[in-house]
Amino acid sequence: MNKSLKDDPTVEARLAQLQRQVDQLQQPRRRSILGRVLRTAGVLLLASGLGIGALTAAGVEALRIDEQGNVHILGAVTIGGPATVASLVSSGAVSGSDLTATDSISSNRVTASGTVSAETVTAKNIGATEDVAANSVTATTVTGTNVTAGGALTGATASISGVTVDANGNVAVPGNFRVAGESNRISYTSKVMGDTTPIDAATLASFCGDGDGCEVRMAMLNYDTVKSAPAALVTWLYCDATCDYWRTSTQLLGESLGARALGKDQNNVVNHVLYQPGWSCYFTDGEYTASQGTDVQRGFGLLVWVEYPGSDCAITIID
């Protein structure tokens, strides 16, 4: 019996094949994947640790780990929990909870239910429900609660809590716009009827409390569904060093001139700095809540009133 098995060429071939497989497993570059790798619809989910080797699917090398420990993935990467790597590159999409790379993250799409952090983040679309932080961010679209780029923030559209910057450098701000640093203008908007949007007296004084005063432009928007262009008023405002006492020049309204205005802030008497009878927008030294006005606090405000329900007000103050 033993002799017949030994002489059987089929058995000898099988033994040789098994020996070759053992030899391959003993080579460092041929170690198999130690954890499960599931490939579904072109997406690779890494279930546990990986050794060095390659995984092919449909004749294409789908996943490979080189001798330096770099993981090469053909398709998309989905990570169930936080991921911290030196560099993450994918020709598909990268998604996870928190994605952190000490070097760079590069992918067609980067999506995180938490934060994205890297030296450089490059993708067609970058989306995070929390923060995106990098020295350089390049993308067609960037979304996040806080988007921070120490260097360049480059993209066709970047959206940060509703603020958008398009490819032409235009900035759209849904609320009030303030610049921390040198700027010669401040802008405010208001949509809530009967409540003032506060304008800080110290800020106003820094613009209007010097010898040349400041220009005040106020516009009423969305008051006319037929003639959609905003209505506008312009005046020049001068105040003392603290903007306690203030005075305007003649108001400009189309081809007509409005009256001058003057007043004292925080004297329990509401005075309107700029307005036009019959309009919904008022620049005032009082403060209004639920359509009740007083002037017991320091500061000014932009007020939407009842003349045109649904209208919006905007004001820009230029030094």
C-alpha positions as CSV (number, residue, x, y, z in Angstrom):
1,M,0.0,0.0,0.0
2,N,2.8,2.5,1.0
3,K,4.7,1.7,-2.1
4,S,1.7,2.4,-4.4
5,L,1.1,5.8,-2.7
6,K,4.7,6.8,-3.0
7,D,4.7,5.9,-6.7
8,D,1.4,7.6,-7.4
9,P,2.3,10.7,-9.5
10,T,-0.9,12.5,-8.3
11,V,0.1,12.2,-4.7
12,E,3.6,13.4,-5.4
13,A,2.3,16.5,-7.2
14,R,0.0,17.3,-4.4
15,L,2.8,17.0,-1.8
16,A,5.0,19.3,-3.9
17,Q,2.2,21.9,-4.2
18,L,1.7,21.9,-0.4
19,Q,5.5,22.3,0.1
20,R,5.5,25.4,-2.2
21,Q,2.6,26.9,-0.2
22,V,4.5,26.4,3.1
23,D,7.6,28.0,1.6
24,Q,5.5,31.0,0.4
25,L,3.9,31.5,3.8
26,Q,7.4,31.6,5.4
27,Q,8.5,34.6,3.2
28,P,7.9,38.0,4.9
29,R,6.4,39.6,1.7
30,R,3.9,36.7,1.3
31,R,2.4,36.6,4.7
32,S,-1.4,36.5,4.4
33,I,-3.8,39.0,5.9
34,L,-4.2,38.3,9.6
35,G,-7.7,39.8,9.8
36,R,-10.8,39.6,7.8
37,V,-11.1,41.9,4.7
38,L,-14.6,42.2,3.2
39,R,-15.0,43.6,-0.2
40,T,-18.5,44.7,-1.1
41,A,-19.5,46.9,-4.1
42,G,-16.0,48.2,-4.4
43,V,-15.7,49.3,-0.7
44,L,-13.1,47.7,1.6
45,L,-13.8,47.5,5.3
46,L,-10.8,46.8,7.4
47,A,-12.0,44.5,10.2
48,S,-8.7,43.8,12.1
49,G,-4.9,43.9,11.7
50,L,-3.1,43.4,8.4
51,G,0.1,41.7,7.5
52,I,2.3,42.2,4.4
53,G,0.9,41.0,1.2
54,A,-1.7,41.7,-1.5
55,L,-5.3,41.0,-2.0
56,T,-6.7,40.8,-5.5
57,A,-10.3,40.9,-6.7
58,A,-11.4,40.2,-10.3
59,G,-7.8,40.0,-11.3
60,V,-7.0,43.5,-10.0
61,E,-4.8,44.2,-6.9
62,A,-7.4,45.7,-4.6
63,L,-5.3,46.0,-1.4
64,R,-1.6,45.8,-0.7
65,I,0.7,46.4,2.3
66,D,4.3,47.2,1.4
67,E,7.4,46.6,3.5
68,Q,7.1,50.1,5.0
69,G,3.7,49.4,6.4
70,N,1.9,51.5,3.8
71,V,-1.6,50.3,2.9
72,H,-2.6,50.7,-0.7
73,I,-6.4,50.6,-1.4
74,L,-7.9,50.7,-4.8
75,G,-11.5,51.6,-3.8
76,A,-13.1,53.5,-1.0
77,V,-12.2,53.4,2.6
78,T,-14.8,53.1,5.4
79,I,-13.5,53.2,9.0
80,G,-16.0,52.5,11.7
81,G,-14.1,54.4,14.5
82,P,-11.4,57.1,14.8
83,A,-8.4,56.7,12.5
84,T,-4.9,58.1,13.0
85,V,-2.4,57.6,10.3
86,A,0.7,59.3,8.9
87,S,-0.8,59.6,5.4
88,L,-4.1,58.5,3.9
89,V,-4.5,58.3,0.1
90,S,-7.4,56.8,-1.8
91,S,-8.7,57.1,-5.3
92,G,-12.2,56.5,-4.0
93,A,-13.9,58.0,-0.9
94,V,-12.6,58.1,2.7
95,S,-15.1,58.1,5.5
96,G,-15.1,57.6,9.3
97,S,-15.8,59.3,12.6
98,D,-12.6,61.2,13.4
99,L,-9.9,61.2,10.6
100,T,-6.4,62.4,11.7
101,A,-3.3,62.3,9.7
102,T,0.1,63.7,10.8
103,D,0.9,64.3,7.1
104,S,-1.9,64.4,4.6
105,I,-5.3,63.1,3.6
106,S,-6.0,62.9,-0.1
107,S,-9.1,61.4,-1.7
108,N,-12.0,62.1,-4.1
109,R,-14.3,62.6,-1.1
110,V,-13.5,62.9,2.6
111,T,-16.5,62.5,5.0
112,A,-16.4,62.4,8.8
113,S,-19.1,62.3,11.4
114,G,-16.6,64.0,13.7
115,T,-13.5,65.9,12.8
116,V,-10.9,65.9,10.0
117,S,-7.4,66.9,10.9
118,A,-4.2,66.8,8.9
119,E,-1.2,68.8,7.7
120,T,-2.8,68.9,4.2
121,V,-6.3,67.9,3.2
122,T,-7.1,67.5,-0.5
123,A,-10.3,66.2,-1.9
124,K,-13.1,67.1,-4.4
125,N,-15.5,67.3,-1.4
126,I,-14.6,67.6,2.3
127,G,-17.5,67.2,4.7
128,A,-17.4,67.1,8.5
129,T,-20.2,67.5,11.1
130,E,-17.6,69.1,13.5
131,D,-14.2,70.6,12.6
132,V,-11.9,70.6,9.6
133,A,-8.4,71.7,10.5
134,A,-5.3,71.7,8.3
135,N,-2.4,73.8,7.3
136,S,-3.7,73.7,3.7
137,V,-7.2,72.7,2.5
138,T,-7.9,72.2,-1.2
139,A,-11.4,71.1,-2.4
140,T,-14.3,72.0,-4.6
141,T,-16.6,72.0,-1.5
142,V,-15.6,72.3,2.2
143,T,-18.2,72.0,4.9
144,G,-17.7,72.0,8.7
145,T,-18.7,73.7,11.9
146,N,-15.2,75.3,12.1
147,V,-12.9,75.2,9.0
148,T,-9.4,76.3,9.9
149,A,-6.5,76.5,7.4
150,G,-3.2,77.8,8.7
151,G,-2.1,78.4,5.1
152,A,-4.3,78.2,2.0
153,L,-8.0,77.5,1.9
154,T,-8.6,76.8,-1.8
155,G,-11.9,75.7,-3.3
156,A,-14.8,76.6,-5.6
157,T,-17.1,76.9,-2.6
158,A,-16.2,76.8,1.1
159,S,-19.1,76.8,3.6
160,I,-18.5,77.5,7.3
161,S,-21.7,77.6,9.4
162,G,-23.5,79.1,6.5
163,V,-20.7,81.5,5.4
164,T,-19.7,80.7,1.8
165,V,-16.7,81.7,-0.2
166,D,-16.9,81.0,-4.0
167,A,-14.2,80.6,-6.6
168,N,-14.2,84.3,-7.4
169,G,-13.5,85.3,-3.7
170,N,-17.1,86.5,-3.0
171,V,-18.1,86.1,0.6
172,A,-21.8,85.5,1.6
173,V,-22.6,86.0,5.2
174,P,-26.2,85.1,6.4
175,G,-25.8,87.2,9.6
176,N,-23.8,90.1,10.8
177,F,-20.3,90.6,9.4
178,R,-17.4,91.7,11.7
179,V,-13.7,91.9,10.8
180,A,-11.2,91.3,13.7
181,G,-8.5,93.7,12.7
182,E,-8.2,96.7,10.4
183,S,-11.3,97.4,8.5
184,N,-13.1,100.6,7.4
185,R,-16.6,99.2,7.5
186,I,-19.0,97.2,9.6
187,S,-22.3,95.7,8.4
188,Y,-25.5,94.5,10.2
189,T,-28.7,92.9,9.0
190,S,-32.0,92.4,10.8
191,K,-35.1,90.4,10.0
192,V,-37.0,90.2,13.3
193,M,-39.7,92.8,13.5
194,G,-39.9,94.7,16.7
195,D,-36.5,93.7,18.1
196,T,-33.3,95.7,17.6
197,T,-30.1,94.2,16.3
198,P,-27.4,95.7,18.7
199,I,-24.7,98.0,17.3
200,D,-22.0,98.5,19.9
201,A,-21.4,102.2,20.9
202,A,-17.6,101.7,21.3
203,T,-17.4,100.2,17.8
204,L,-19.5,103.0,16.4
205,A,-17.3,105.6,18.2
206,S,-14.2,104.1,16.6
207,F,-15.7,104.7,13.2
208,C,-17.6,108.0,13.7
209,G,-16.0,109.6,16.7
210,D,-13.1,111.3,14.9
211,G,-13.0,114.4,12.9
212,D,-14.2,113.0,9.6
213,G,-17.2,111.1,11.0
214,C,-18.6,108.1,9.1
215,E,-20.9,107.3,6.2
216,V,-24.1,105.4,7.1
217,R,-25.9,103.4,4.4
218,M,-29.2,101.8,5.2
219,A,-31.3,99.6,2.9
220,M,-34.8,98.2,3.1
221,L,-35.0,94.8,1.2
222,N,-37.8,92.5,0.2
223,Y,-40.5,95.0,0.8
224,D,-41.9,95.0,-2.8
225,T,-42.3,91.8,-4.7
226,V,-42.8,93.7,-8.0
227,K,-40.0,96.3,-7.7
228,S,-37.4,94.1,-6.1
229,A,-34.5,96.6,-5.9
230,P,-33.8,97.8,-2.3
231,A,-34.8,101.3,-1.1
232,A,-31.9,103.1,0.4
233,L,-31.0,106.1,2.7
234,V,-27.6,107.7,3.2
235,T,-26.3,110.1,5.8
236,W,-23.0,111.1,7.6
237,L,-22.8,110.6,11.3
238,Y,-20.6,112.5,13.7
239,C,-20.3,111.7,17.4
240,D,-18.0,112.4,20.4
241,A,-15.2,110.1,21.4
242,T,-17.7,107.7,23.2
243,C,-20.7,108.3,20.9
244,D,-22.8,109.6,23.8
245,Y,-23.7,112.7,21.8
246,W,-24.3,112.3,18.1
247,R,-25.5,114.3,15.1
248,T,-26.1,113.5,11.4
249,S,-25.8,115.6,8.3
250,T,-28.7,116.0,5.8
251,Q,-30.1,112.6,4.8
252,L,-30.0,111.6,1.1
253,L,-33.1,110.0,-0.3
254,G,-33.0,109.8,-4.1
255,E,-33.3,113.4,-5.3
256,S,-34.7,114.7,-2.0
257,L,-33.0,115.7,1.3
258,G,-34.2,114.6,4.7
259,A,-33.9,116.4,8.0
260,R,-30.8,116.4,10.2
261,A,-31.0,114.4,13.4
262,L,-29.3,114.7,16.8
263,G,-29.5,113.1,20.2
264,K,-27.9,111.7,23.3
265,D,-27.5,108.0,23.9
266,Q,-28.7,106.3,27.1
267,N,-30.9,109.2,28.2
268,N,-34.2,107.3,28.4
269,V,-35.4,109.1,25.2
270,V,-35.4,107.1,21.9
271,N,-34.0,109.1,19.0
272,H,-33.8,107.7,15.5
273,V,-30.4,108.4,13.8
274,L,-31.6,107.5,10.3
275,Y,-35.1,106.6,9.0
276,Q,-37.8,107.6,6.5
277,P,-41.4,107.9,7.5
278,G,-43.4,105.0,6.0
279,W,-40.3,102.7,5.8
280,S,-39.7,99.6,7.9
281,C,-36.0,100.2,8.7
282,Y,-34.7,102.4,11.6
283,F,-31.2,103.1,12.8
284,T,-31.9,104.2,16.4
285,D,-30.1,104.9,19.7
286,G,-32.8,103.0,21.6
287,E,-33.2,99.3,22.2
288,Y,-36.5,97.5,21.3
289,T,-37.8,94.2,22.5
290,A,-41.2,92.9,21.4
291,S,-41.9,96.3,19.8
292,Q,-41.3,98.1,23.1
293,G,-38.6,100.8,23.0
294,T,-36.4,102.4,25.7
295,D,-33.0,104.1,25.8
296,V,-31.6,103.0,29.2
297,Q,-28.7,101.1,27.8
298,R,-25.6,102.3,26.0
299,G,-25.5,101.5,22.3
300,F,-27.4,101.7,19.1
301,G,-29.5,99.3,17.0
302,L,-31.0,98.4,13.7
303,L,-34.8,98.0,13.9
304,V,-37.3,96.4,11.6
305,W,-40.8,97.9,12.0
306,V,-44.3,97.1,10.9
307,E,-44.7,99.2,7.7
308,Y,-43.7,96.4,5.3
309,P,-44.2,92.9,6.9
310,G,-41.6,90.5,5.7
311,S,-39.1,93.1,4.8
312,D,-35.4,93.0,5.8
313,C,-33.1,95.8,6.9
314,A,-29.3,96.1,6.3
315,I,-26.9,98.8,7.4
316,T,-23.3,99.5,6.6
317,I,-21.1,102.0,8.5
318,I,-18.0,103.2,6.7
319,D,-15.2,105.2,8.2
